[in-house]
């Protein structure tokens, strides 16, 4: 399909139809010299922020020294506060393991023991029933206890 402009005639004058012209878009650059038609990019001056100062280049990911963080200063001084240390974890665990709990023995009697002893009794029962991990843990604990009691070195895990 062909595009034609409508003919506009002035009174008393005969004219030919006018064809529209399509202007080509040119790429614009930031340098006015290049926009004027010069194609040589080597003439363009370097941006002012890329000039080296004190021997260090300034540009992307390299700000001027006066705008860099001072030594020992955080990038976000009012950021998330540091975590407060919890209570001494070792003393907390020792306190838990030394608490007294009530167990029922095989005969149905109630017995007060420490939590550590109750865990060792439960691990022993699982080992007797055939739990391999519980058996390994019992042997390692036994070996470590025997070595400490007798003054021997070692007592590491059994392979």
C-alpha positions in Angstrom: 0.0 0.0 0.0 1.4 3.3 -1.0 1.1 6.3 1.3 0.1 9.6 -0.3 -0.4 12.9 1.2 -3.7 14.7 0.4 -3.4 17.4 -2.1 -3.8 20.9 -0.6 -4.5 23.5 -3.2 -4.5 27.2 -2.7 -6.9 29.2 -4.5 -5.8 29.8 -8.1 -2.5 27.8 -7.8 -1.8 24.3 -9.1 0.7 22.3 -7.1 2.1 18.7 -7.1 1.4 16.4 -4.1 4.0 16.7 -1.3 5.8 13.5 -0.2 6.7 13.2 3.5 10.3 13.0 4.3 11.6 10.6 7.0 14.4 12.0 9.1 17.1 9.6 10.2 17.8 9.5 13.9 21.4 10.1 14.9 22.9 8.6 17.9 23.6 11.3 20.5 26.7 11.3 22.6 27.6 13.2 25.7 30.4 15.0 23.9 29.2 18.0 21.9 32.2 17.7 19.5 31.1 14.3 18.5 27.5 15.4 18.0 28.7 18.1 15.6 29.9 15.4 13.3 33.5 14.7 14.4 34.1 10.9 14.4 37.5 11.0 16.2 36.9 9.9 19.8 40.6 10.5 20.8 39.9 14.2 20.8 37.3 13.9 23.5 38.6 15.0 27.0 38.5 12.5 29.8 35.8 13.1 32.4 36.9 15.2 35.3 36.1 12.5 37.9 38.6 10.0 36.2 41.6 12.2 36.9 44.2 10.4 39.1 44.7 11.9 42.5 47.7 11.0 44.7 48.7 8.2 42.4 45.4 6.3 42.7 42.8 6.4 39.9 39.3 7.7 40.7 36.3 6.2 39.1 33.9 3.3 39.5 34.4 1.5 42.8 37.3 3.8 43.6 36.0 7.1 45.2 38.3 10.0 46.0 40.2 9.5 49.3 38.3 12.3 51.0 35.1 10.4 50.4 36.4 7.0 51.5 35.6 5.5 55.0 38.2 6.4 57.6 40.3 3.6 59.1 38.3 1.6 61.7 35.0 3.3 60.7 32.1 1.1 59.6 30.2 1.8 56.4 27.0 1.8 58.4 27.8 3.1 61.9 24.1 3.2 63.0 23.3 -0.2 61.6 22.3 -3.4 63.3 23.7 -3.6 66.8 26.1 -6.4 67.7 24.6 -9.4 69.4 24.8 -9.5 73.1 26.7 -12.5 74.4 24.6 -15.2 75.9 25.1 -16.5 79.4 28.1 -18.7 79.7 27.0 -21.7 77.6 29.3 -24.2 79.4 27.9 -23.3 82.8 24.4 -23.4 81.5 24.9 -27.0 80.1 26.5 -28.1 83.3 23.6 -26.7 85.3 21.1 -28.5 83.1 23.0 -31.8 83.3 23.2 -31.6 87.1 19.5 -31.0 87.6 17.7 -33.8 89.4 14.9 -35.7 87.6 12.7 -38.6 88.7 12.9 -41.9 86.9 11.0 -45.1 87.3 13.2 -48.2 87.7 12.5 -51.6 86.2 10.9 -52.6 89.5 8.5 -49.6 89.3 10.2 -47.6 92.0 10.8 -43.8 91.7 14.4 -42.8 91.8 16.0 -39.3 91.7 19.0 -39.0 89.4 20.8 -36.2 87.6 19.7 -35.5 84.0 23.2 -36.7 82.8 22.7 -40.1 84.5 19.2 -40.4 83.1 20.5 -39.8 79.6 23.3 -42.3 80.1 20.8 -44.9 81.4 18.5 -44.3 78.3 21.5 -44.6 76.0 22.5 -47.9 77.7 19.0 -49.3 77.3 19.0 -48.4 73.6 22.4 -50.0 73.2 21.2 -53.2 74.9 18.2 -53.3 72.5 20.7 -53.2 69.5 21.1 -49.5 68.6 24.5 -49.4 67.0 25.0 -45.6 67.5 24.1 -46.0 71.2 26.5 -48.9 71.5 29.3 -46.9 70.0 28.6 -43.9 72.2 28.6 -46.1 75.3 32.0 -47.8 74.4 33.6 -44.4 73.6 32.3 -42.9 76.9 33.5 -46.0 78.8 37.0 -45.9 77.2 37.3 -42.2 77.9 36.3 -42.6 81.5 38.6 -45.6 82.0 41.6 -43.7 80.5 40.9 -40.7 82.7 40.5 -42.8 85.8 43.6 -44.8 85.2 45.7 -41.9 84.0 46.3 -43.2 80.4 46.5 -41.0 77.4 44.0 -41.4 74.6 40.5 -42.3 75.1 39.5 -41.2 71.6 36.7 -42.6 69.4 36.7 -46.2 68.5 36.9 -46.9 64.8 
